[in-house]
Amino acid sequence: MDNTPRVAIIIVNWNGKDDTLACLHSLRSLTYPNTEVVLVDNGSSDGSVESVQHRHPEVTVLAQKENLRFAGGNNEGIRHALGAGAELLLLLNNDTIVGPDFLSFLVQRMSSEPRCGMAAPKILYHDDPQRIWYAGGVVSFWTGTLRHRGIRELDAGQYDAPAPTDYATGCCVLVRRSVVDEIGQLDPGFFMYGEDADWCLRARRAGYTVLYEPRARIWHKLSSSVGGHLSFFKLRNKFIGNFRLIARHARWYHWLTFPWMNFLVNAFAAIRYLLGSPRASKGKPSPPA
């Protein structure tokens, strides 16, 4: 890999015009020189396509007739990027704001590790910029849960060492082209949630590593397209997606615990969040992942 491989930045939008325009504006400040930004619009009705084409003519817009959701939309962008010769693919949520040098750090990390198939940045809350949302991911097959390391902790440098991680969140992940060639694209069978971790677990089983790079930083607004952080729609589909993920990758002995532990752990986490959070005293609690 040379010092500046071609990176396709793939963003999926569904009726998120304002968030998407803000994200694209932040990408204009990137220090990394060799990119193509690809916006996949999932059949929006809020004028997103027209606004992006007017304000960001440099962006390639792939307008879909229907909502293909996260996996389907990203797969459309991946197919375009591979056909255009991209060496690296960056999946990026439309409700994020990026640091100017985040992509340079991710590419540096991947270039320094020949078997690094995926790399993820440190992700912080947009409305609380020093509070961590993601500093690596942990999968527990015993409880059937996924957990963000450091979530809701103030960033005091405690997660500033690059390290392997169980999974990278699809909010922002840099992927090597060879990974897609070998293991395929995201699985659209996941209706919502779990498809990013499934992709990472498949890559790891193929012999690639997934790395967390803390020098790369972005800020996430969280769940803006699914009705809120504790909406029934989000909680229901997150449970279904996680259950499908663990059922696919778990060993037989994990089935002794994870179906019922998954329910208990997530119920406890929701109750704990509702009863209080690090920012509750300020009247503006930090949302769960």
C-alpha positions in Angstrom: 0.0 0.0 0.0 1.4 3.4 -0.9 1.3 6.5 1.3 -1.9 7.9 -0.2 -4.1 5.0 -1.4 -7.4 6.0 -3.0 -10.2 6.1 -0.3 -13.9 6.1 -1.2 -15.9 7.7 1.6 -19.3 6.1 1.6 -22.2 7.9 3.3 -25.8 6.6 3.4 -28.6 9.1 3.8 -32.3 8.7 4.4 -34.2 11.9 5.0 -31.3 13.4 6.9 -30.5 16.4 4.8 -29.3 18.7 7.5 -27.0 16.2 9.2 -25.7 15.0 5.8 -24.9 18.5 4.6 -23.1 19.2 7.9 -21.1 16.0 7.6 -20.1 16.8 4.0 -19.1 20.3 5.0 -16.7 18.8 7.7 -15.2 16.5 5.1 -14.1 19.5 3.0 -11.5 20.2 5.7 -9.8 16.7 5.4 -6.0 16.8 5.2 -5.9 13.4 3.4 -5.5 14.2 -0.3 -6.9 11.2 -2.2 -10.6 10.6 -1.7 -13.9 10.3 -3.5 -17.1 11.0 -1.5 -20.0 8.8 -2.4 -23.5 9.6 -1.1 -26.0 6.8 -1.3 -29.5 8.2 -0.9 -32.1 5.7 0.3 -35.1 7.2 -1.4 -35.3 10.4 0.6 -38.3 12.7 0.3 -36.8 15.7 2.1 -34.9 17.2 -0.9 -31.6 15.6 0.2 -30.4 14.7 -3.3 -31.0 18.1 -4.7 -29.4 19.9 -1.8 -26.3 17.8 -1.9 -25.9 18.2 -5.7 -26.3 21.9 -5.4 -24.0 22.5 -2.4 -21.5 19.7 -2.9 -21.1 19.1 -6.6 -17.8 17.2 -5.9 -19.8 14.4 -4.3 -20.9 11.4 -6.3 -24.6 10.8 -5.6 -26.2 7.4 -6.0 -30.0 8.0 -5.7 -31.9 4.9 -4.9 -35.7 4.4 -5.4 -36.3 2.8 -2.0 -34.8 2.6 1.4 -32.2 -0.1 1.3 -31.2 0.5 4.9 -27.7 0.5 6.3 -26.3 -2.7 4.7 -28.0 -2.4 1.3 -27.2 1.3 1.0 -23.6 0.8 1.9 -23.3 -2.1 -0.4 -24.4 0.1 -3.3 -21.6 2.5 -2.4 -19.1 -0.3 -2.0 -19.9 -1.7 -5.5 -19.5 1.8 -7.0 -16.2 2.3 -5.2 -14.7 -1.0 -6.2 -15.7 -0.4 -9.8 -14.0 3.0 -9.6 -10.7 1.4 -8.4 -10.8 2.5 -4.7 -8.1 0.8 -2.6 -9.7 1.6 0.8 -13.4 2.1 1.7 -14.6 4.3 4.5 -18.1 3.8 5.8 -19.2 6.9 7.6 -22.6 7.8 9.2 -24.2 10.9 7.9 -24.8 12.2 11.4 -21.1 12.7 12.2 -18.6 15.5 12.1 -15.0 14.5 11.4 -11.7 15.8 12.5 -9.5 17.1 9.6 -6.8 14.6 10.1 -8.8 11.5 11.2 -8.6 9.8 7.8 -4.8 10.3 7.6 -4.4 8.6 11.0 -6.6 5.7 10.0 -4.7 5.2 6.7 -1.4 5.4 8.5 -2.5 2.7 11.0 -3.7 0.4 8.3 -0.6 0.9 6.2 1.6 0.0 9.1 -0.2 -3.3 9.8 -0.2 -5.6 6.7 -2.9 -7.8 8.2 -5.1 -5.0 9.4 -8.3 -5.4 7.5 -10.4 -2.7 9.3 -9.6 0.3 11.4 -11.8 2.5 13.5 -11.4 5.9 15.2 -12.2 7.2 18.6 -15.8 8.4 18.5 -17.2 11.0 20.8 -20.6 12.5 21.5 -21.4 15.5 19.3 -23.3 17.2 22.1 -20.6 16.5 24.7 -17.4 16.6 22.7 -15.1 15.3 25.5 -17.2 12.3 26.3 -16.5 8.9 24.7 -19.0 6.9 22.7 -16.6 4.4 21.2 -13.0 3.5 22.0 -13.1 -0.1 20.8 -15.7 -2.8 20.8 -16.2 -5.9 22.9 -18.3 -8.9 21.9 -19.5 -11.3 24.6 -20.9 -14.6 23.2 -21.8 -15.7 26.8 -24.2 -12.8 27.3 -25.0 -12.2 23.6 -24.1 -8.5 23.8 -21.9 -5.9 22.1 -20.4 -3.2 24.2 -18.5 0.0 23.4 -15.3 0.3 25.5 -15.2 3.6 27.4 -18.8 4.6 26.6 -20.0 7.7 28.5 -16.6 8.2 30.1 -14.9 11.6 29.9 -11.9 11.4 27.6 -8.8 11.8 29.7 -6.5 9.8 27.5 -7.3 6.5 29.1 -7.9 4.9 25.7 -5.1 6.6 23.8 -3.2 3.5 22.9 -4.0 1.8 19.5 -5.1 -1.8 20.0 -6.9 -4.7 18.4 -10.7 -4.7 19.0 -13.5 -7.2 18.6 -15.4 -5.1 16.2 -15.6 -1.6 14.6 -18.9 0.2 14.6 -20.3 0.9 11.2 -20.6 4.5 12.3 -17.0 4.9 11.0 -14.8 2.1 9.7 -12.0 2.0 7.2 -11.9 -1.3 5.2 -9.2 -2.7 3.0 -10.4 -3.7 -0.5 -8.9 -7.2 -0.2 -11.2 -7.8 2.8 -14.3 -7.2 0.6 -12.9 -9.3 -2.2 -12.4 -12.2 0.3 -15.4 -12.1 2.6 -17.9 -10.2 0.6 -20.0 -7.1 1.5 -22.3 -6.4 4.4 -25.1 -8.9 4.9 -28.5 -7.2 4.1 -30.3 -10.0 6.0 -29.7 -7.9 9.1 -32.7 -5.6 9.1 -30.9 -3.1 11.3 -28.0 -3.4 13.8 -25.4 -6.2 13.9 -24.3 -6.1 10.3 -21.2 -4.1 11.1 -20.1 -6.5 13.9 -20.9 -9.5 11.7 -18.6 -8.0 8.9 -15.8 -7.6 11.5 -16.2 -11.1 12.9 -16.1 -12.5 9.3 -12.9 -10.5 8.6 -11.2 -11.8 11.8 -12.1 -15.4 10.9 -10.4 -14.8 7.5 -7.2 -13.9 9.4 -7.5 -10.1 9.4 -7.2 -7.9 12.4 -9.6 -5.0 13.4 -7.7 -2.1 15.0 -8.7 0.9 17.0 -6.8 4.1 16.2 -7.3 6.8 19.0 -5.5 9.6 17.1 -8.4 9.6 14.6 -11.4 11.4 16.1 -15.0 12.0 15.0 -18.1 13.2 16.7 -21.5 11.4 16.5 -25.0 12.8 16.9 -26.5 9.3 17.5 -29.7 7.6 16.3 -31.1 10.6 14.5 -32.8 8.4 11.8 -34.5 5.8 14.1 -36.6 7.9 16.4 -34.3 8.6 19.3 -31.9 6.8 21.6 -34.5 4.8 23.6 -37.3 4.5 21.0 -39.1 1.2 20.9 -38.2 0.9 17.2 -34.5 1.1 18.0 -34.5 -1.2 21.1 -36.6 -3.8 19.3 -34.4 -3.9 16.2 -31.2 -3.7 18.1 -32.2 -6.8 20.1 -33.1 -8.7 17.0 -29.9 -7.7 15.2 -27.7 -8.7 18.1 -29.5 -12.0 18.6 -29.0 -12.8 14.9 -25.3 -11.9 15.1 -24.6 -14.0 18.2 -26.6 -17.0 16.8 -24.5 -16.9 13.7 -21.1 -16.8 15.3 -21.6 -18.4 18.7 -20.3 -21.9 19.6 -22.7 -24.5 20.8 -21.8 -23.9 24.5 -22.7 -20.2 24.3 -26.3 -21.2 23.7 -26.5 -22.3 27.3 -26.4 -18.7 28.5 -26.7 -16.1 25.8 -30.5 -16.2 24.9 -31.6 -15.4 28.4 -28.6 -13.4 29.5 -29.0 -11.1 26.4 -32.4 -10.1 27.6 -31.3 -9.6 31.2 -28.2 -7.5 30.4 -30.0 -5.2 28.0 -33.0 -4.7 30.3 -30.6 -3.8 33.2 -28.7 -1.4 31.0 -31.9 0.3 29.9 -33.1 0.7 33.5 -29.8 2.0 34.7 -29.8 4.6 31.9 -33.3 5.7 32.7 -32.5 6.0 36.4 -29.4 8.2 35.9 -26.4 8.9 33.8 -23.1 10.9 34.1 -24.8 14.0 32.9 -28.2 13.6 34.6 -27.4 16.3 37.1 -27.0 18.8 34.2 -30.4 17.9 32.8 -28.9 16.5 29.6 -28.1 12.8 29.9 -25.7 11.0 27.6 -27.5 8.5 25.4 -26.7 4.8 25.3 -24.9 3.3 22.3 
